Amino acid sequence: MARYSAHLRSPADFGLAVQQARLARGLTQNELAAQLGVPQSTISEIEAGKSTIYLRRLLSIARLTGLEFTANWGEGDASGR
């Protein structure tokens, strides 16, 4: 099984990681949105790298503290390991 990893430094990085992990699991935006109880448009905005105040603050905290966000995923992997 293929494994993927990404450093998340911007809203676009987060969005791309979400999109790639969703695709690796074989989910559509609609399916993921339904599982999360959010509109499909929310998933679309996240994947497009739309910045939110919360994400901007998290990224600022990360920069100022030296914290790094990473994402790891694999095809069909729901465990996050």
C-alpha positions in Angstrom: 0.0 0.0 0.0 1.3 3.5 -0.9 2.0 5.8 2.0 2.1 9.6 1.7 3.3 12.4 3.9 3.2 16.2 3.7 4.4 19.2 5.7 1.5 21.5 6.3 2.7 25.2 6.3 -0.2 27.0 4.6 -4.0 26.6 4.1 -3.2 25.3 0.6 -1.0 22.6 2.1 -3.9 21.5 4.4 -6.3 21.5 1.6 -4.2 19.4 -0.7 -3.5 16.9 2.1 -7.2 16.6 2.8 -8.0 16.2 -0.9 -5.3 13.5 -1.4 -6.3 11.6 1.7 -9.9 11.7 0.7 -9.1 10.4 -2.8 -6.9 7.7 -1.5 -9.9 6.5 0.6 -12.1 6.5 -2.5 -14.4 9.2 -1.1 -16.2 11.9 -2.9 -16.5 15.4 -1.4 -20.2 14.6 -0.9 -19.5 11.4 1.0 -16.9 13.0 3.3 -19.2 15.9 3.9 -22.1 13.6 4.9 -19.8 11.6 7.3 -18.8 14.9 8.9 -22.2 16.5 8.9 -21.1 19.5 6.9 -22.1 20.9 3.5 -20.1 19.7 0.5 -19.1 23.3 -0.1 -17.2 23.2 3.2 -15.0 20.3 1.9 -14.6 22.1 -1.4 -13.4 25.3 0.3 -11.0 23.4 2.6 -9.5 21.5 -0.4 -9.2 24.8 -2.3 -7.0 26.1 0.5 -9.4 28.7 1.7 -7.9 30.3 4.8 -9.9 30.7 7.9 -9.2 32.8 11.0 -8.6 29.6 13.0 -6.3 28.1 10.5 -4.3 31.3 10.2 -4.0 31.5 14.0 -2.8 27.9 14.2 -0.2 28.5 11.5 1.0 31.7 13.2 1.3 29.8 16.5 3.2 27.0 14.7 5.7 29.5 13.2 6.3 31.3 16.4 6.8 28.2 18.5 8.6 26.0 15.9 5.7 23.6 15.8 5.4 21.6 12.6 2.2 20.1 11.2 2.4 17.0 9.1 -0.1 14.7 7.5 0.3 11.0 6.8 -2.1 8.8 4.9 -2.4 5.7 2.8 -4.8 4.2 0.4 -7.8 2.9 2.3 -6.2 3.7 5.6 -8.7 5.0 8.2 -6.5 4.5 11.2 -4.1 7.4 10.6 -1.1 5.1 11.3 
